[in-house]
Amino acid sequence: MERTEGKATTVLADFVARSRYENLPAEVVAMSKKCLLDWLGNAIGGSCEPAARHIIDLVKEMGGKKQASILGVGIRTNVINAALANGTMAHVLDYDDAHNVLRTHPSAPLIAALLPAAECCKATGRDFITAMAAGFEVSSRVGLALGKGYYEAGWHATAILGRFGACAGVGRLLGLDAKGLSYAMALAATQAGGLRDVFGTMGKPFHAGKAAADGIVAAMLAQRGFTAPMDILDGGSYFSLVFSLAYESEAITKDLGIAYDLTNISFKPYAACLLVHPVVDGLILLGKEYRLTPEEIEEVRVEVAPLNIKVAGNERPASGLEGKFSIHFTAALAILFGRAGTSLFSDDMVRDTRVRSMMAKIRLEGRPDYGETEANICVRMRRGVVREIRVRFPKGDPRNPLSLAEIQEKFTDLCEGLLSKKRVQRIVELVGRLEDEKDMAALARLCCKNCRG
């Protein structure tokens, strides 16, 4: 197959190189701040998780020039190691933002790459916002071109798309021209990988960390003149052929710089795979309206899209991480506790007898006519009472969004016990006026409990 003449790579690289803060729509700037605050909470909150500790131990053992901070713990290392650690931490809770159409977690690898690079080069808040908007758009455009087939074949979208967003965003911070950015995106493409086999294990958050680190490597090599193909995202490239049977390079350039996909992000109110959210949301709403008594529930019938069951249909999770990909487990949490926060996803909780008993009452049915944000839930009680609800867009979806106040509350909860209340408030205030910040290193210092600031 011959490559197309659309020059999608060149057009996208030129868009990134020419991006300016002054040209960004107000809603894109506002959404960038929300994504950053949500990401910071996830990274700091995830810093104590076992997967994070393993990564941090490895980074400490490897050493490295002290260029950037690992959030929460305050260890300084080189920018690549910091990106690896921060990206893993930001995704380990599976509580970070997501794109339900592209099935990716855009901010986890993107900001994990951008913040260490910005800290190292003393970038301004405006520089950071510009790079973030550009990097997000690159990862999104590549995802739109690929379609959904590669994800359904077993690839993890965050791992594939995250490298593109990270290299483009860091490339913008470093001031790469369009030629350099084209090289960087080719280096990102040739490193792309990540399998859905690892969902429910430490391997999944590792994908985000590795994508962030690889993106930085790609941008920094391109900055040094490291060459690669300049048409990697054009139709007919081996990248397009390997990952997609229906690659649409036109999606990369359509309305580029006019319509920003950043405004289509979902923020998670529940610390689990986005595909379980319609069920969790519906059961929490039913519980609030009818005060469901768990002991009186005889059966819960759940109708969702087939992909939701394929990805999150684990009937007997063996760990808290596996529970994040179990509609049965998360539904039980929603019924028994009326929430699905981070503390409930523990190994002890998946073995809890009440939870196990409730999980056994859940029945799933795939509905090909349903979207992945939809669920129909029918709860059958004793004495023939039936409670039913239909969810089309769960809380946190861009069509049913979390407010800024709710994201600030989530951030505060994630940082509880890890940072002082005063420091938490200062972070919220700094992110709120990010466009006025002269040195992003100030934000990184505030996010480390052992650092002055």
Secondary structure, DSSP 8 states (H G I E B T S, - for coil): ----SS-HHHHHHHHHHH--GGGS-HHHHHHHHHHHHHHHHHHHHGGGSHHHHHHHHHHHHH-----EEETBTTEEE-HHHHHHHHHHHHHHTS-S-BBTTTTB-SHHHHHHHHHHHHHHHT--HHHHHHHHHHHHHHHHHHHHHH-SHHHHTTB-HHHHHHHHHHHHHHHHHHT--HHHHHHHHHHHHHH---BGGGTTSTHHHHHHHHHHHHHHHHHHHHHTT----S-TTSTTSHHHHHH-SS--THHHHTTTTTS-GGGG-B--SSSS-GGGHHHHHHHHHHHHHH---GGGEEEEEEEE-HHHHHHHB-SS--SHHHHTTBHHHHHHHHHHHS---GGG-SHHHHH-HHHHHHHTTEEEEE-TTS-TT-EEEEEEEGGG-EEEEEESS-TTSTTS---HHHHHHHHHHHHTTTS-HHHHHHHHHHHHTGGG-S-THHHHHHTBTTS--
